[in-house]
Amino acid sequence: MSQIRDTALTVEDMYKSFSGVEVLSGISFSANRGDVIAVLGASGSGKSTLLRCINLLETPDSGRITVCNEEILMKKNRRGESVPVSHKQVERIRAKLAMVFQQFNLWSHMTILENIIEAPVHVLKVPRKVAIEQARYYLDKVGIHEKVDAYPAHLSGGQQQRAAIARALAMEPEVMLFDEPTSALDPELVGEVLQVMRNLALEGRTMIVVTHEMGFAREVSSEVLYLFKGQIEEQGPPSEVFGKPKSERFAQFLSTVL
């Protein structure tokens, strides 16, 4: 199998500024199918912006994003801003990039089942009966099958995040994006979410994970990116970057978080 066919996501020379302040400065990396890439860095280093640019929740100022060998086509508008050429293409690409947010983002007025089937039914046009079967399957996979008819407010934070992961899985994504999925949780609930993510990694899911959980990054990821002021300061397999960091800044960062 060729390298091209194996590549799930490629980001090339991505730049993004807000109000004249550069947040991403030439980020480039790629993820092959089955890779788990842990993105580390201090607050304000550009980690979450990177994820949001990948699925165009934020529009990069420049750079190229390719998902499963399909490049997201961009153009300049009259103000010189970079915008997508085709919103239909963006919708198609987004369906391949499921995102799990820090704050769960479940709809409070819907049951957990309704939360999970909403996008498959309305975006992917999956028949409702099939979507319900898939939802039950994924709720069982994340260990909360008994919460199918509960509302988000009746779940713990860890259960809500597991429901959010089930919702992402129901889209059958090619790449899963996790934006600090445990940072809003009480410490005793972090483990249950990380275990679900470990299981997904063992299944061969392609995952880009912004995290401050160093144990997860070291044990589960296939590659680590350390961002500093919008640039990749350190990059490599976890055994190398944790064992013998080349960057003094990354070594200092580790000394503060380990």
N, C-alpha and C positions, 0 to 999 in steps of 0.2 A: 504494500500500500504506500502511495507516495506521501511525502511530507505535506504537500498542499492539501490533499484530501483529509489528512489527519488534523489539520489546523481548525480549531473551533472559533478562535477570536484573535484578531491582530489589531493592535493600536500602533499607529506610526506618527511620530512627531506631533503629538497633540499639544496645543496651546489653548489656554483659556484665561481671560482677564475679567475682573469685575470692577467697574468704575476706575479703570486705568491701573488697577493692581493685578499683576500677573500671578495667577494661582497655580496654573500648570505651565511648565516651561519645557516643551519638547519631550513629552513622555512617549516611549516606545517599548512595547513588549508583546509577546504572543502567548497563547495558551493552546496546547494541543488537546484533543479529546481525552477526557479523563484526568487532566491536570487540576490540581488544587493550588491556586496561587494566593498566598497570604500577603496582603498589603498592610505594611506597618508604618508608623510615623506618629509624631507628636500632633496635638491638636493644631489645626491650621496648616498642615503640610500639603493638603490638596487631595487627601484620600477619598473622601466622600464625593468631591467634585469630579474626580476621575470616574467613579462609578456612574454618576449622573450624566456625564458626558457620553459614556459608552452607550447608554440606551436613550440618549437625546432628551432626557429630562432637563438638561442644560445643553445648549448648542456650543460645541467647540468653536473657537475663533479660526482654527486651522488644524490640519492633520487629517489622517485617514483612519476609518474604522471599517474593518472587514469581519463579517460574521458568517461562518460556514461558507467561505469563498465568495460571498456577496458583499461588495463594497457599498457603504451608504453614500449615495451620490449627493454632493453639496454644491451650492452655487453662491455667488455674492448678490445681495439685493441692492436696491438703489442707494442705500446708506452705507454700502460696503460691508455689511454684516454677512456672515456665513449662515445660510439657511438650507434645509433639505430641498432637493429638487422635487421629490415626490413624497407626499404624506402617506400615500398608499404603501410605498416601500418602507417607510418608517414604521407603520403599523405592522407590516409583515415581519420586519426585523425584530421589533419589540416583542412579538409573540414568541420569538426564539430566545429572548433574554428576560428571564423571570427575576424580579428583584425582591429581596426580603429586607424590609426597612427596620431601622432601630426601634421605632415606636409602633410596630406591628401593622398599623394602617388598616385594621379590620373595620368593616362598616358596622357600627353599633346597633343599627336597627334591623340587622339581618342575623339569622341564626348562623352557626358555624358552617352548616351544610350550604346555606344560601350564599355565604361569602365565597365558598370554594367553587360553586358551579356557575357563578355569575359570568366570569370571563370566558370559560370554555363554551357556554351556551351562546353568549352574545357576540363574542369576538371570533372564536373558532367555529361557531355554528355546530357544535356537538349536540346531538339530540339530548334532551333533558334527562331521559331515562339512563342513557349511557354516562352522562356527566355525573349523575347521582351515584352510579356504581363506582366510577373512578374516584369520586370524593370519599366515599366510604373506604375504598382501598387505601387511599393515601392517609386518611385519618388513622386507620389501623397501623400503617407504616410508621407514623410519628407517635403512636402510642396514646391517642386520645379518641378512639372510636366511639367511646361512650358519651362524648360531648357533642355529637352530631346535631342535636336539636337545641343546644344551649346557646345563649347570647354571649358575646365577648365579655360583657361586664361580669358574668358569672364564672369566668375562668381566671386562673392565676396568670401572672405575666409570662411564666414559662409555657403554660398551656396556650396562651394567645400566640406566642411566637411560634410554637409548633404548628398551630392552626395556619399561621401565615406561611410557613414552609410548605404545608400540605396544599395551600392555595397556589403557591408558586409551582409545585410539582404537577398540579392538575393541568397546567398549560403545556406539559410535556416539553419543557424548554431544552434547547441545546446547551445553553450556558446559564448558570445561576449566579446572580450577583447578591452578595450579602453585605449590608452596610452596618457594621458593628452590631450584629444581631443579639448580643448578650449584654450590651452596655446599659440598657434600661432595666435590667432584671436585678432582683435581689440576689445576693451571692449564692444562697442555697438553691436557686432555680437555674443557675448558669449551666450546671452539669448536664441537666436533662436535655437542654437545647444543643449543647456541644456533642452529646452522644448521638443525637439524630444526625448532626452534620458529619460526624465520623462515619456513620453507617452509609450516608450518601456518597462519601468519598470512596468507601470500600466497594460500592456498586459501580464506580467508574464515572460518577457525575462530574462534569466540568464545572468548577466553582472558582469565582474570584471573591475573596473574603477580606474585607476591611475589618481588622480585629485588633484588640489589645490583649487577646488571650495568647500569651507567648507559648504556653504548653501546647495548645492546639496548632499554632504555626510551626512549631518545631517537630511535632509528632505526625501531623496529618498532611501538611502541605508538600507539594513536589518542588515548589519554588517560592522564594521570599523576595518581595520588593520592599525596600525601605525608602520612603519619600521624605525629602527635606526641602522645604521651600519650593515645592512644585516640581522637583527633579528627582530622578531615581539616583539615590546616593549609594545604595548597596543592592546587589541583585545576585541570586544564586540559590543552589540547593540549601535547605535548612541546616544540614550537617556542616556545610562550609561557612555560611554566614553567621551562624550562632557559635560555631566552634572556633573560627578564626576570622573575625570580621576584618575586611580591608579598610573600612572607613572608620576614622576616629570618632566621627559624629555618631555612627551606629553603635560603636562600642560604648560610648557615653550614654546613649539612649538605653541600651540593654542594662547598663549599670543602675539605671533609675527605675526600671520596670521589673527586673528579675529579683 
